[in-house]
């Protein structure tokens, strides 16, 4: 009986797929956006928390009426969260989705037994 190295339909070697140049390029593209944006947001968030904890006078500075700097910065946390989400969706739609769909197609072909991993 002779053994062959063809893939069994339905079996995908995901570790092997992760090592392919196509997957590595997709992951690099995704990380090139996510990591800098996460660092930016964490710095912005902790700056807000630290200002609230240690710069009471600054945060209590009135801007207009009963609205102070602390309230505006707190509201900006929500604004930046939604803005980052919108930027990521636009980035993913323009830069990631086509490559991800191609990779998904490759994986589905392997699962159907039409291609090798």
SULRAJO-V881666 format. One record per residue. N is the residue number from 1. RES is the residue in one small letter. OMEGA is omega in degrees with one decimal (none if undefined). D_LAST is the distance of its C-alpha to the last C-alpha in Angstrom with 2 decimals. Layout:
n=N res=RES omega=OMEGA d_last=D_LAST
n=N res=RES omega=OMEGA d_last=D_LAST
This chain:
n=1 res=x omega=-176.1 d_last=23.44
n=2 res=x omega=177.9 d_last=20.42
n=3 res=x omega=176.6 d_last=17.07
n=4 res=x omega=-178.8 d_last=13.91
n=5 res=x omega=178.1 d_last=10.50
n=6 res=x omega=-178.5 d_last=8.85
n=7 res=x omega=174.0 d_last=7.13
n=8 res=x omega=178.3 d_last=10.14
n=9 res=x omega=179.1 d_last=10.68
n=10 res=x omega=-178.6 d_last=11.16
n=11 res=x omega=179.4 d_last=9.17
n=12 res=x omega=176.2 d_last=6.78
n=13 res=x omega=-174.1 d_last=6.72
n=14 res=x omega=177.6 d_last=8.67
n=15 res=x omega=178.0 d_last=10.18
n=16 res=x omega=178.4 d_last=7.34
n=17 res=x omega=179.8 d_last=6.87
n=18 res=x omega=-178.1 d_last=10.66
n=19 res=x omega=-179.3 d_last=10.88
n=20 res=x omega=178.3 d_last=9.54
n=21 res=x omega=-179.5 d_last=12.74
n=22 res=x omega=179.4 d_last=12.34
n=23 res=x omega=179.9 d_last=12.35
n=24 res=x omega=179.2 d_last=15.01
n=25 res=x omega=178.6 d_last=17.09
n=26 res=x omega=179.8 d_last=17.14
n=27 res=x omega=179.0 d_last=18.20
n=28 res=x omega=178.1 d_last=20.75
n=29 res=x omega=-178.2 d_last=22.20
n=30 res=x omega=-179.4 d_last=22.61
n=31 res=x omega=-180.0 d_last=24.19
n=32 res=x omega=175.3 d_last=26.46
n=33 res=x omega=-170.3 d_last=28.20
n=34 res=x omega=-175.5 d_last=28.04
n=35 res=x omega=177.7 d_last=29.33
n=36 res=x omega=-179.4 d_last=32.34
n=37 res=x omega=177.8 d_last=33.26
n=38 res=x omega=178.0 d_last=33.12
n=39 res=x omega=177.8 d_last=35.30
n=40 res=x omega=-175.7 d_last=37.68
n=41 res=x omega=179.3 d_last=38.09
n=42 res=x omega=176.9 d_last=38.61
n=43 res=x omega=179.2 d_last=41.23
n=44 res=x omega=-178.8 d_last=42.90
n=45 res=x omega=-178.5 d_last=42.88
n=46 res=x omega=174.0 d_last=44.29
n=47 res=x omega=177.7 d_last=46.84
n=48 res=x omega=-179.8 d_last=48.04
n=49 res=x omega=-179.3 d_last=48.29
n=50 res=x omega=175.6 d_last=50.09
n=51 res=x omega=178.3 d_last=52.45
n=52 res=x omega=-177.6 d_last=53.24
n=53 res=x omega=-170.6 d_last=53.95
n=54 res=x omega=-178.6 d_last=55.90
n=55 res=x omega=-176.8 d_last=57.17
n=56 res=x omega=-178.0 d_last=59.11
n=57 res=x omega=179.0 d_last=61.65
n=58 res=x omega=-177.9 d_last=59.09
n=59 res=x omega=-179.3 d_last=57.12
n=60 res=x omega=-180.0 d_last=60.45
n=61 res=x omega=-180.0 d_last=61.54
n=62 res=x omega=176.6 d_last=62.54
n=63 res=x omega=171.5 d_last=60.94
n=64 res=x omega=-177.7 d_last=62.85
n=65 res=x omega=178.2 d_last=64.68
n=66 res=x omega=-179.6 d_last=63.05
n=67 res=x omega=179.8 d_last=59.67
n=68 res=x omega=-178.2 d_last=58.89
n=69 res=x omega=-179.3 d_last=56.26
n=70 res=x omega=179.3 d_last=54.49
n=71 res=x omega=179.0 d_last=54.10
n=72 res=x omega=178.4 d_last=52.77
n=73 res=x omega=176.7 d_last=50.24
n=74 res=x omega=177.3 d_last=49.17
n=75 res=x omega=177.8 d_last=48.69
n=76 res=x omega=174.8 d_last=46.71
n=77 res=x omega=178.4 d_last=44.16
n=78 res=x omega=-178.9 d_last=43.37
n=79 res=x omega=-179.1 d_last=43.42
n=80 res=x omega=177.1 d_last=40.97
n=81 res=x omega=179.5 d_last=38.61
n=82 res=x omega=179.6 d_last=38.56
n=83 res=x omega=178.8 d_last=38.41
n=84 res=x omega=178.0 d_last=35.38
n=85 res=x omega=179.3 d_last=33.64
n=86 res=x omega=178.6 d_last=34.54
n=87 res=x omega=-179.1 d_last=33.42
n=88 res=x omega=179.3 d_last=30.01
n=89 res=x omega=178.2 d_last=29.56
n=90 res=x omega=178.1 d_last=30.63
n=91 res=x omega=-178.7 d_last=28.37
n=92 res=x omega=179.7 d_last=25.30
n=93 res=x omega=-176.4 d_last=26.26
n=94 res=x omega=-169.6 d_last=26.79
n=95 res=x omega=-172.4 d_last=24.15
n=96 res=x omega=-169.3 d_last=21.25
n=97 res=x omega=-178.6 d_last=20.95
n=98 res=x omega=178.8 d_last=19.78
n=99 res=x omega=179.2 d_last=16.90
n=100 res=x omega=178.6 d_last=16.04
n=101 res=x omega=177.5 d_last=16.26
n=102 res=x omega=178.1 d_last=13.92
n=103 res=x omega=177.3 d_last=11.25
n=104 res=x omega=177.2 d_last=12.21
n=105 res=x omega=177.0 d_last=11.99
n=106 res=x omega=-179.7 d_last=8.37
n=107 res=x omega=179.1 d_last=7.83
n=108 res=x omega=176.5 d_last=10.54
n=109 res=x omega=176.9 d_last=9.27
n=110 res=x omega=179.7 d_last=6.36
n=111 res=x omega=179.3 d_last=9.43
n=112 res=x omega=-179.1 d_last=11.59
n=113 res=x omega=-178.1 d_last=9.76
n=114 res=x omega=-178.3 d_last=10.05
n=115 res=x omega=176.4 d_last=6.71
n=116 res=x omega=178.0 d_last=3.79
n=117 res=x omega=none d_last=0.00
